[in-house]
Amino acid sequence: MFERFVLFTALAVLWEVSVVALHVKPYLVPRLSLVLETLWTHHLNLLLQGLVTAREIVLGYLAAAFGGVLLSLAIYTWPLAYRTLYPMLVLFQGLPKIALAPLMVIWMGYGISSKVLMAFLFAFFPVVISTLGGLAGTPENLMEHFRAIRAGQWTTFWRLQIPAALPSIMDGCKTAMPLAVIGAIVGEFVGSERGLGYLILEATAQARTDLLFAALVAVSILAGLLYWVVEMIANRVWWRAL
């Protein structure tokens, strides 16, 4: 904890001193003190816009987490799904999600639905891949033990493979959270009337670099808080002992 405080303090001092010493124009990079002042003076607006973005992120993330796990279970246990759905999923992942954002706005409008879907699309694939990897990576010695006691296929799956895969599932969920944040912000960039992404665009249009940096700080804080929540849940998964 102390090391983090020292690191952040050093970076903050370096930012402030560098901007002043190099005579950087405020519209290019504002002083950190100015950004902090803007954070305080606009804290209510940042909070309200952050709550909008947080709602989009959480809804999209939860849909991606649950949907990704369920699809992975289907792909792993159903050979037809592996032969059909998995190749389609890989091909779809190759599409640039940013290019899909305008289409989401056309289909769903400027409301919350398009942003939730963008967060879902960004976060979905890591959950699927991590879950499949966890299921396939069940320790062979444990599999042999279950075969030795003549456990059925479904018993082995639910009593061994699912618990053994939980650490990988949670790692995939942790990876997906920052991606869900990016997805929601991208959706707000393309078309929105509220949210931190909208505030970033508004600050850019007004050449308010201080407000732009303040909004970016707010996005970082929001992403960090949401990731911390997921990490706390992951640390309490007792199956990690496997």
KASUL-V14334 format. One record per residue. N is the residue number from 1. RES is the residue in three letters. SS is DSSP state (2 for helix, 1 for strand, 0 for the rest). NEAR is the number of other C-alpha atoms within 12 Angstrom. D_FIRST is the distance of its C-alpha to the first C-alpha in Angstrom with 1 decimal. Layout:
{{N | RES | SS | NEAR | D_FIRST} {N | RES | SS | NEAR | D_FIRST}}
This chain:
{{1 | MET | 0 | 7 | 0.0} {2 | PHE | 2 | 8 | 3.8} {3 | GLU | 2 | 9 | 5.4} {4 | ARG | 2 | 10 | 5.2} {5 | PHE | 2 | 11 | 6.4} {6 | VAL | 2 | 12 | 8.8} {7 | LEU | 2 | 13 | 10.0} {8 | PHE | 2 | 14 | 10.8} {9 | THR | 2 | 15 | 12.4} {10 | ALA | 2 | 15 | 14.3} {11 | LEU | 2 | 15 | 15.6} {12 | ALA | 2 | 19 | 16.6} {13 | VAL | 2 | 18 | 18.5} {14 | LEU | 2 | 18 | 20.0} {15 | TRP | 2 | 22 | 21.2} {16 | GLU | 2 | 24 | 22.8} {17 | VAL | 2 | 18 | 24.4} {18 | SER | 2 | 19 | 25.7} {19 | VAL | 2 | 22 | 27.4} {20 | VAL | 2 | 19 | 29.0} {21 | ALA | 2 | 13 | 30.0} {22 | LEU | 0 | 16 | 31.5} {23 | HIS | 0 | 15 | 33.2} {24 | VAL | 0 | 16 | 32.1} {25 | LYS | 0 | 15 | 34.0} {26 | PRO | 0 | 23 | 32.2} {27 | TYR | 0 | 22 | 33.7} {28 | LEU | 0 | 17 | 32.1} {29 | VAL | 0 | 26 | 28.6} {30 | PRO | 0 | 30 | 27.9} {31 | ARG | 0 | 31 | 25.7} {32 | LEU | 2 | 28 | 22.2} {33 | SER | 2 | 23 | 23.4} {34 | LEU | 2 | 26 | 26.3} {35 | VAL | 2 | 30 | 24.2} {36 | LEU | 2 | 24 | 22.1} {37 | GLU | 2 | 17 | 25.4} {38 | THR | 2 | 28 | 26.8} {39 | LEU | 2 | 24 | 24.0} {40 | TRP | 2 | 19 | 24.9} {41 | THR | 2 | 16 | 28.6} {42 | HIS | 0 | 24 | 28.7} {43 | HIS | 2 | 20 | 26.0} {44 | LEU | 2 | 15 | 28.7} {45 | ASN | 2 | 23 | 30.2} {46 | LEU | 2 | 34 | 26.9} {47 | LEU | 2 | 26 | 26.1} {48 | LEU | 2 | 19 | 29.7} {49 | GLN | 2 | 29 | 29.7} {50 | GLY | 2 | 38 | 26.2} {51 | LEU | 2 | 21 | 27.7} {52 | VAL | 2 | 31 | 30.6} {53 | THR | 2 | 46 | 28.6} {54 | ALA | 2 | 41 | 26.3} {55 | ARG | 2 | 28 | 29.6} {56 | GLU | 2 | 38 | 30.9} {57 | ILE | 2 | 47 | 27.8} {58 | VAL | 2 | 38 | 27.6} {59 | LEU | 2 | 31 | 31.4} {60 | GLY | 2 | 39 | 31.6} {61 | TYR | 2 | 45 | 28.6} {62 | LEU | 2 | 29 | 30.1} {63 | ALA | 2 | 30 | 33.5} {64 | ALA | 2 | 37 | 32.1} {65 | ALA | 2 | 40 | 30.3} {66 | PHE | 2 | 26 | 33.2} {67 | GLY | 2 | 25 | 35.8} {68 | GLY | 2 | 35 | 34.2} {69 | VAL | 2 | 35 | 34.1} {70 | LEU | 2 | 24 | 37.6} {71 | LEU | 2 | 28 | 39.0} {72 | SER | 2 | 37 | 37.4} {73 | LEU | 2 | 33 | 39.1} {74 | ALA | 2 | 23 | 42.3} {75 | ILE | 2 | 28 | 42.2} {76 | TYR | 2 | 28 | 41.3} {77 | THR | 2 | 22 | 44.0} {78 | TRP | 0 | 16 | 46.7} {79 | PRO | 2 | 14 | 48.1} {80 | LEU | 2 | 13 | 49.8} {81 | ALA | 2 | 19 | 46.5} {82 | TYR | 2 | 20 | 45.0} {83 | ARG | 2 | 16 | 48.0} {84 | THR | 2 | 16 | 48.1} {85 | LEU | 2 | 21 | 44.8} {86 | TYR | 2 | 26 | 42.5} {87 | PRO | 2 | 15 | 44.3} {88 | MET | 2 | 16 | 44.5} {89 | LEU | 2 | 24 | 40.8} {90 | VAL | 2 | 18 | 40.1} {91 | LEU | 2 | 13 | 42.5} {92 | PHE | 2 | 17 | 41.1} {93 | GLN | 2 | 21 | 37.6} {94 | GLY | 0 | 16 | 39.1} {95 | LEU | 0 | 16 | 40.1} {96 | PRO | 0 | 16 | 38.0} {97 | LYS | 2 | 30 | 36.5} {98 | ILE | 2 | 26 | 36.6} {99 | ALA | 2 | 17 | 40.3} {100 | LEU | 2 | 26 | 40.6} {101 | ALA | 2 | 36 | 39.0} {102 | PRO | 2 | 25 | 42.2} {103 | LEU | 2 | 20 | 44.1} {104 | MET | 2 | 32 | 41.8} {105 | VAL | 2 | 27 | 42.5} {106 | ILE | 2 | 17 | 46.2} {107 | TRP | 2 | 16 | 46.3} {108 | MET | 2 | 20 | 44.1} {109 | GLY | 0 | 22 | 44.1} {110 | TYR | 0 | 25 | 41.5} {111 | GLY | 0 | 25 | 40.2} {112 | ILE | 2 | 31 | 37.1} {113 | SER | 2 | 28 | 38.8} {114 | SER | 2 | 35 | 38.6} {115 | LYS | 2 | 52 | 34.8} {116 | VAL | 2 | 41 | 34.2} {117 | LEU | 2 | 41 | 36.3} {118 | MET | 2 | 45 | 34.5} {119 | ALA | 2 | 44 | 31.1} {120 | PHE | 2 | 42 | 32.9} {121 | LEU | 2 | 46 | 34.5} {122 | PHE | 2 | 43 | 31.3} {123 | ALA | 2 | 42 | 29.4} {124 | PHE | 2 | 44 | 32.4} {125 | PHE | 2 | 41 | 32.9} {126 | PRO | 2 | 36 | 29.5} {127 | VAL | 2 | 42 | 29.9} {128 | VAL | 2 | 41 | 33.5} {129 | ILE | 2 | 36 | 32.8} {130 | SER | 2 | 32 | 29.9} {131 | THR | 2 | 39 | 32.0} {132 | LEU | 2 | 34 | 35.0} {133 | GLY | 2 | 29 | 33.1} {134 | GLY | 2 | 32 | 31.8} {135 | LEU | 2 | 34 | 35.3} {136 | ALA | 2 | 26 | 36.9} {137 | GLY | 0 | 25 | 34.3} {138 | THR | 0 | 28 | 35.2} {139 | PRO | 0 | 20 | 35.6} {140 | GLU | 2 | 15 | 39.2} {141 | ASN | 2 | 13 | 39.6} {142 | LEU | 2 | 21 | 38.7} {143 | MET | 2 | 25 | 41.2} {144 | GLU | 2 | 15 | 43.8} {145 | HIS | 2 | 15 | 43.2} {146 | PHE | 2 | 23 | 43.8} {147 | ARG | 2 | 18 | 46.9} {148 | ALA | 2 | 12 | 48.1} {149 | ILE | 0 | 13 | 48.0} {150 | ARG | 0 | 13 | 49.8} {151 | ALA | 0 | 18 | 47.2} {152 | GLY | 0 | 15 | 48.3} {153 | GLN | 2 | 16 | 46.7} {154 | TRP | 2 | 15 | 45.2} {155 | THR | 2 | 17 | 44.0} {156 | THR | 2 | 24 | 42.2} {157 | PHE | 2 | 25 | 40.7} {158 | TRP | 2 | 19 | 39.4} {159 | ARG | 2 | 21 | 38.6} {160 | LEU | 2 | 31 | 37.1} {161 | GLN | 2 | 34 | 36.5} {162 | ILE | 2 | 34 | 34.7} {163 | PRO | 2 | 28 | 32.3} {164 | ALA | 2 | 32 | 31.7} {165 | ALA | 2 | 37 | 31.1} {166 | LEU | 2 | 36 | 28.5} {167 | PRO | 2 | 33 | 25.4} {168 | SER | 2 | 33 | 27.0} {169 | ILE | 2 | 43 | 27.8} {170 | MET | 2 | 40 | 24.3} {171 | ASP | 2 | 30 | 23.0} {172 | GLY | 2 | 37 | 25.8} {173 | CYS | 2 | 43 | 24.8} {174 | LYS | 2 | 35 | 21.2} {175 | THR | 2 | 33 | 22.9} {176 | ALA | 2 | 41 | 25.3} {177 | MET | 2 | 43 | 23.1} {178 | PRO | 2 | 35 | 22.2} {179 | LEU | 2 | 34 | 25.9} {180 | ALA | 2 | 46 | 27.1} {181 | VAL | 2 | 47 | 25.3} {182 | ILE | 2 | 39 | 27.1} {183 | GLY | 2 | 43 | 30.3} {184 | ALA | 2 | 50 | 30.3} {185 | ILE | 2 | 48 | 29.7} {186 | VAL | 2 | 40 | 32.4} {187 | GLY | 2 | 47 | 34.7} {188 | GLU | 2 | 43 | 34.1} {189 | PHE | 2 | 30 | 34.9} {190 | VAL | 2 | 32 | 38.2} {191 | GLY | 0 | 31 | 39.4} {192 | SER | 0 | 35 | 37.9} {193 | GLU | 0 | 23 | 38.4} {194 | ARG | 0 | 33 | 35.0} {195 | GLY | 0 | 40 | 31.4} {196 | LEU | 2 | 46 | 28.7} {197 | GLY | 2 | 40 | 30.6} {198 | TYR | 2 | 34 | 33.7} {199 | LEU | 2 | 38 | 31.9} {200 | ILE | 2 | 35 | 30.8} {201 | LEU | 2 | 28 | 34.5} {202 | GLU | 2 | 22 | 35.7} {203 | ALA | 2 | 22 | 33.5} {204 | THR | 2 | 22 | 34.7} {205 | ALA | 2 | 14 | 38.3} {206 | GLN | 0 | 14 | 38.0} {207 | ALA | 0 | 18 | 36.3} {208 | ARG | 0 | 24 | 33.4} {209 | THR | 2 | 28 | 30.7} {210 | ASP | 2 | 33 | 28.4} {211 | LEU | 2 | 39 | 28.9} {212 | LEU | 2 | 35 | 28.5} {213 | PHE | 2 | 36 | 25.0} {214 | ALA | 2 | 38 | 24.1} {215 | ALA | 2 | 40 | 25.3} {216 | LEU | 2 | 32 | 23.4} {217 | VAL | 2 | 26 | 20.1} {218 | ALA | 2 | 38 | 21.3} {219 | VAL | 2 | 35 | 22.0} {220 | SER | 2 | 21 | 18.6} {221 | ILE | 2 | 21 | 17.0} {222 | LEU | 2 | 32 | 19.7} {223 | ALA | 2 | 33 | 19.2} {224 | GLY | 2 | 19 | 15.5} {225 | LEU | 2 | 20 | 16.3} {226 | LEU | 2 | 30 | 19.2} {227 | TYR | 2 | 30 | 17.5} {228 | TRP | 2 | 19 | 14.9} {229 | VAL | 2 | 19 | 18.0} {230 | VAL | 2 | 28 | 19.7} {231 | GLU | 2 | 23 | 16.9} {232 | MET | 2 | 16 | 16.8} {233 | ILE | 2 | 19 | 20.5} {234 | ALA | 2 | 23 | 20.5} {235 | ASN | 2 | 18 | 18.4} {236 | ARG | 0 | 15 | 21.0} {237 | VAL | 0 | 21 | 23.9} {238 | TRP | 2 | 15 | 25.3} {239 | TRP | 2 | 20 | 27.6} {240 | ARG | 2 | 19 | 24.9} {241 | ALA | 2 | 12 | 26.3} {242 | LEU | 0 | 20 | 29.2}}
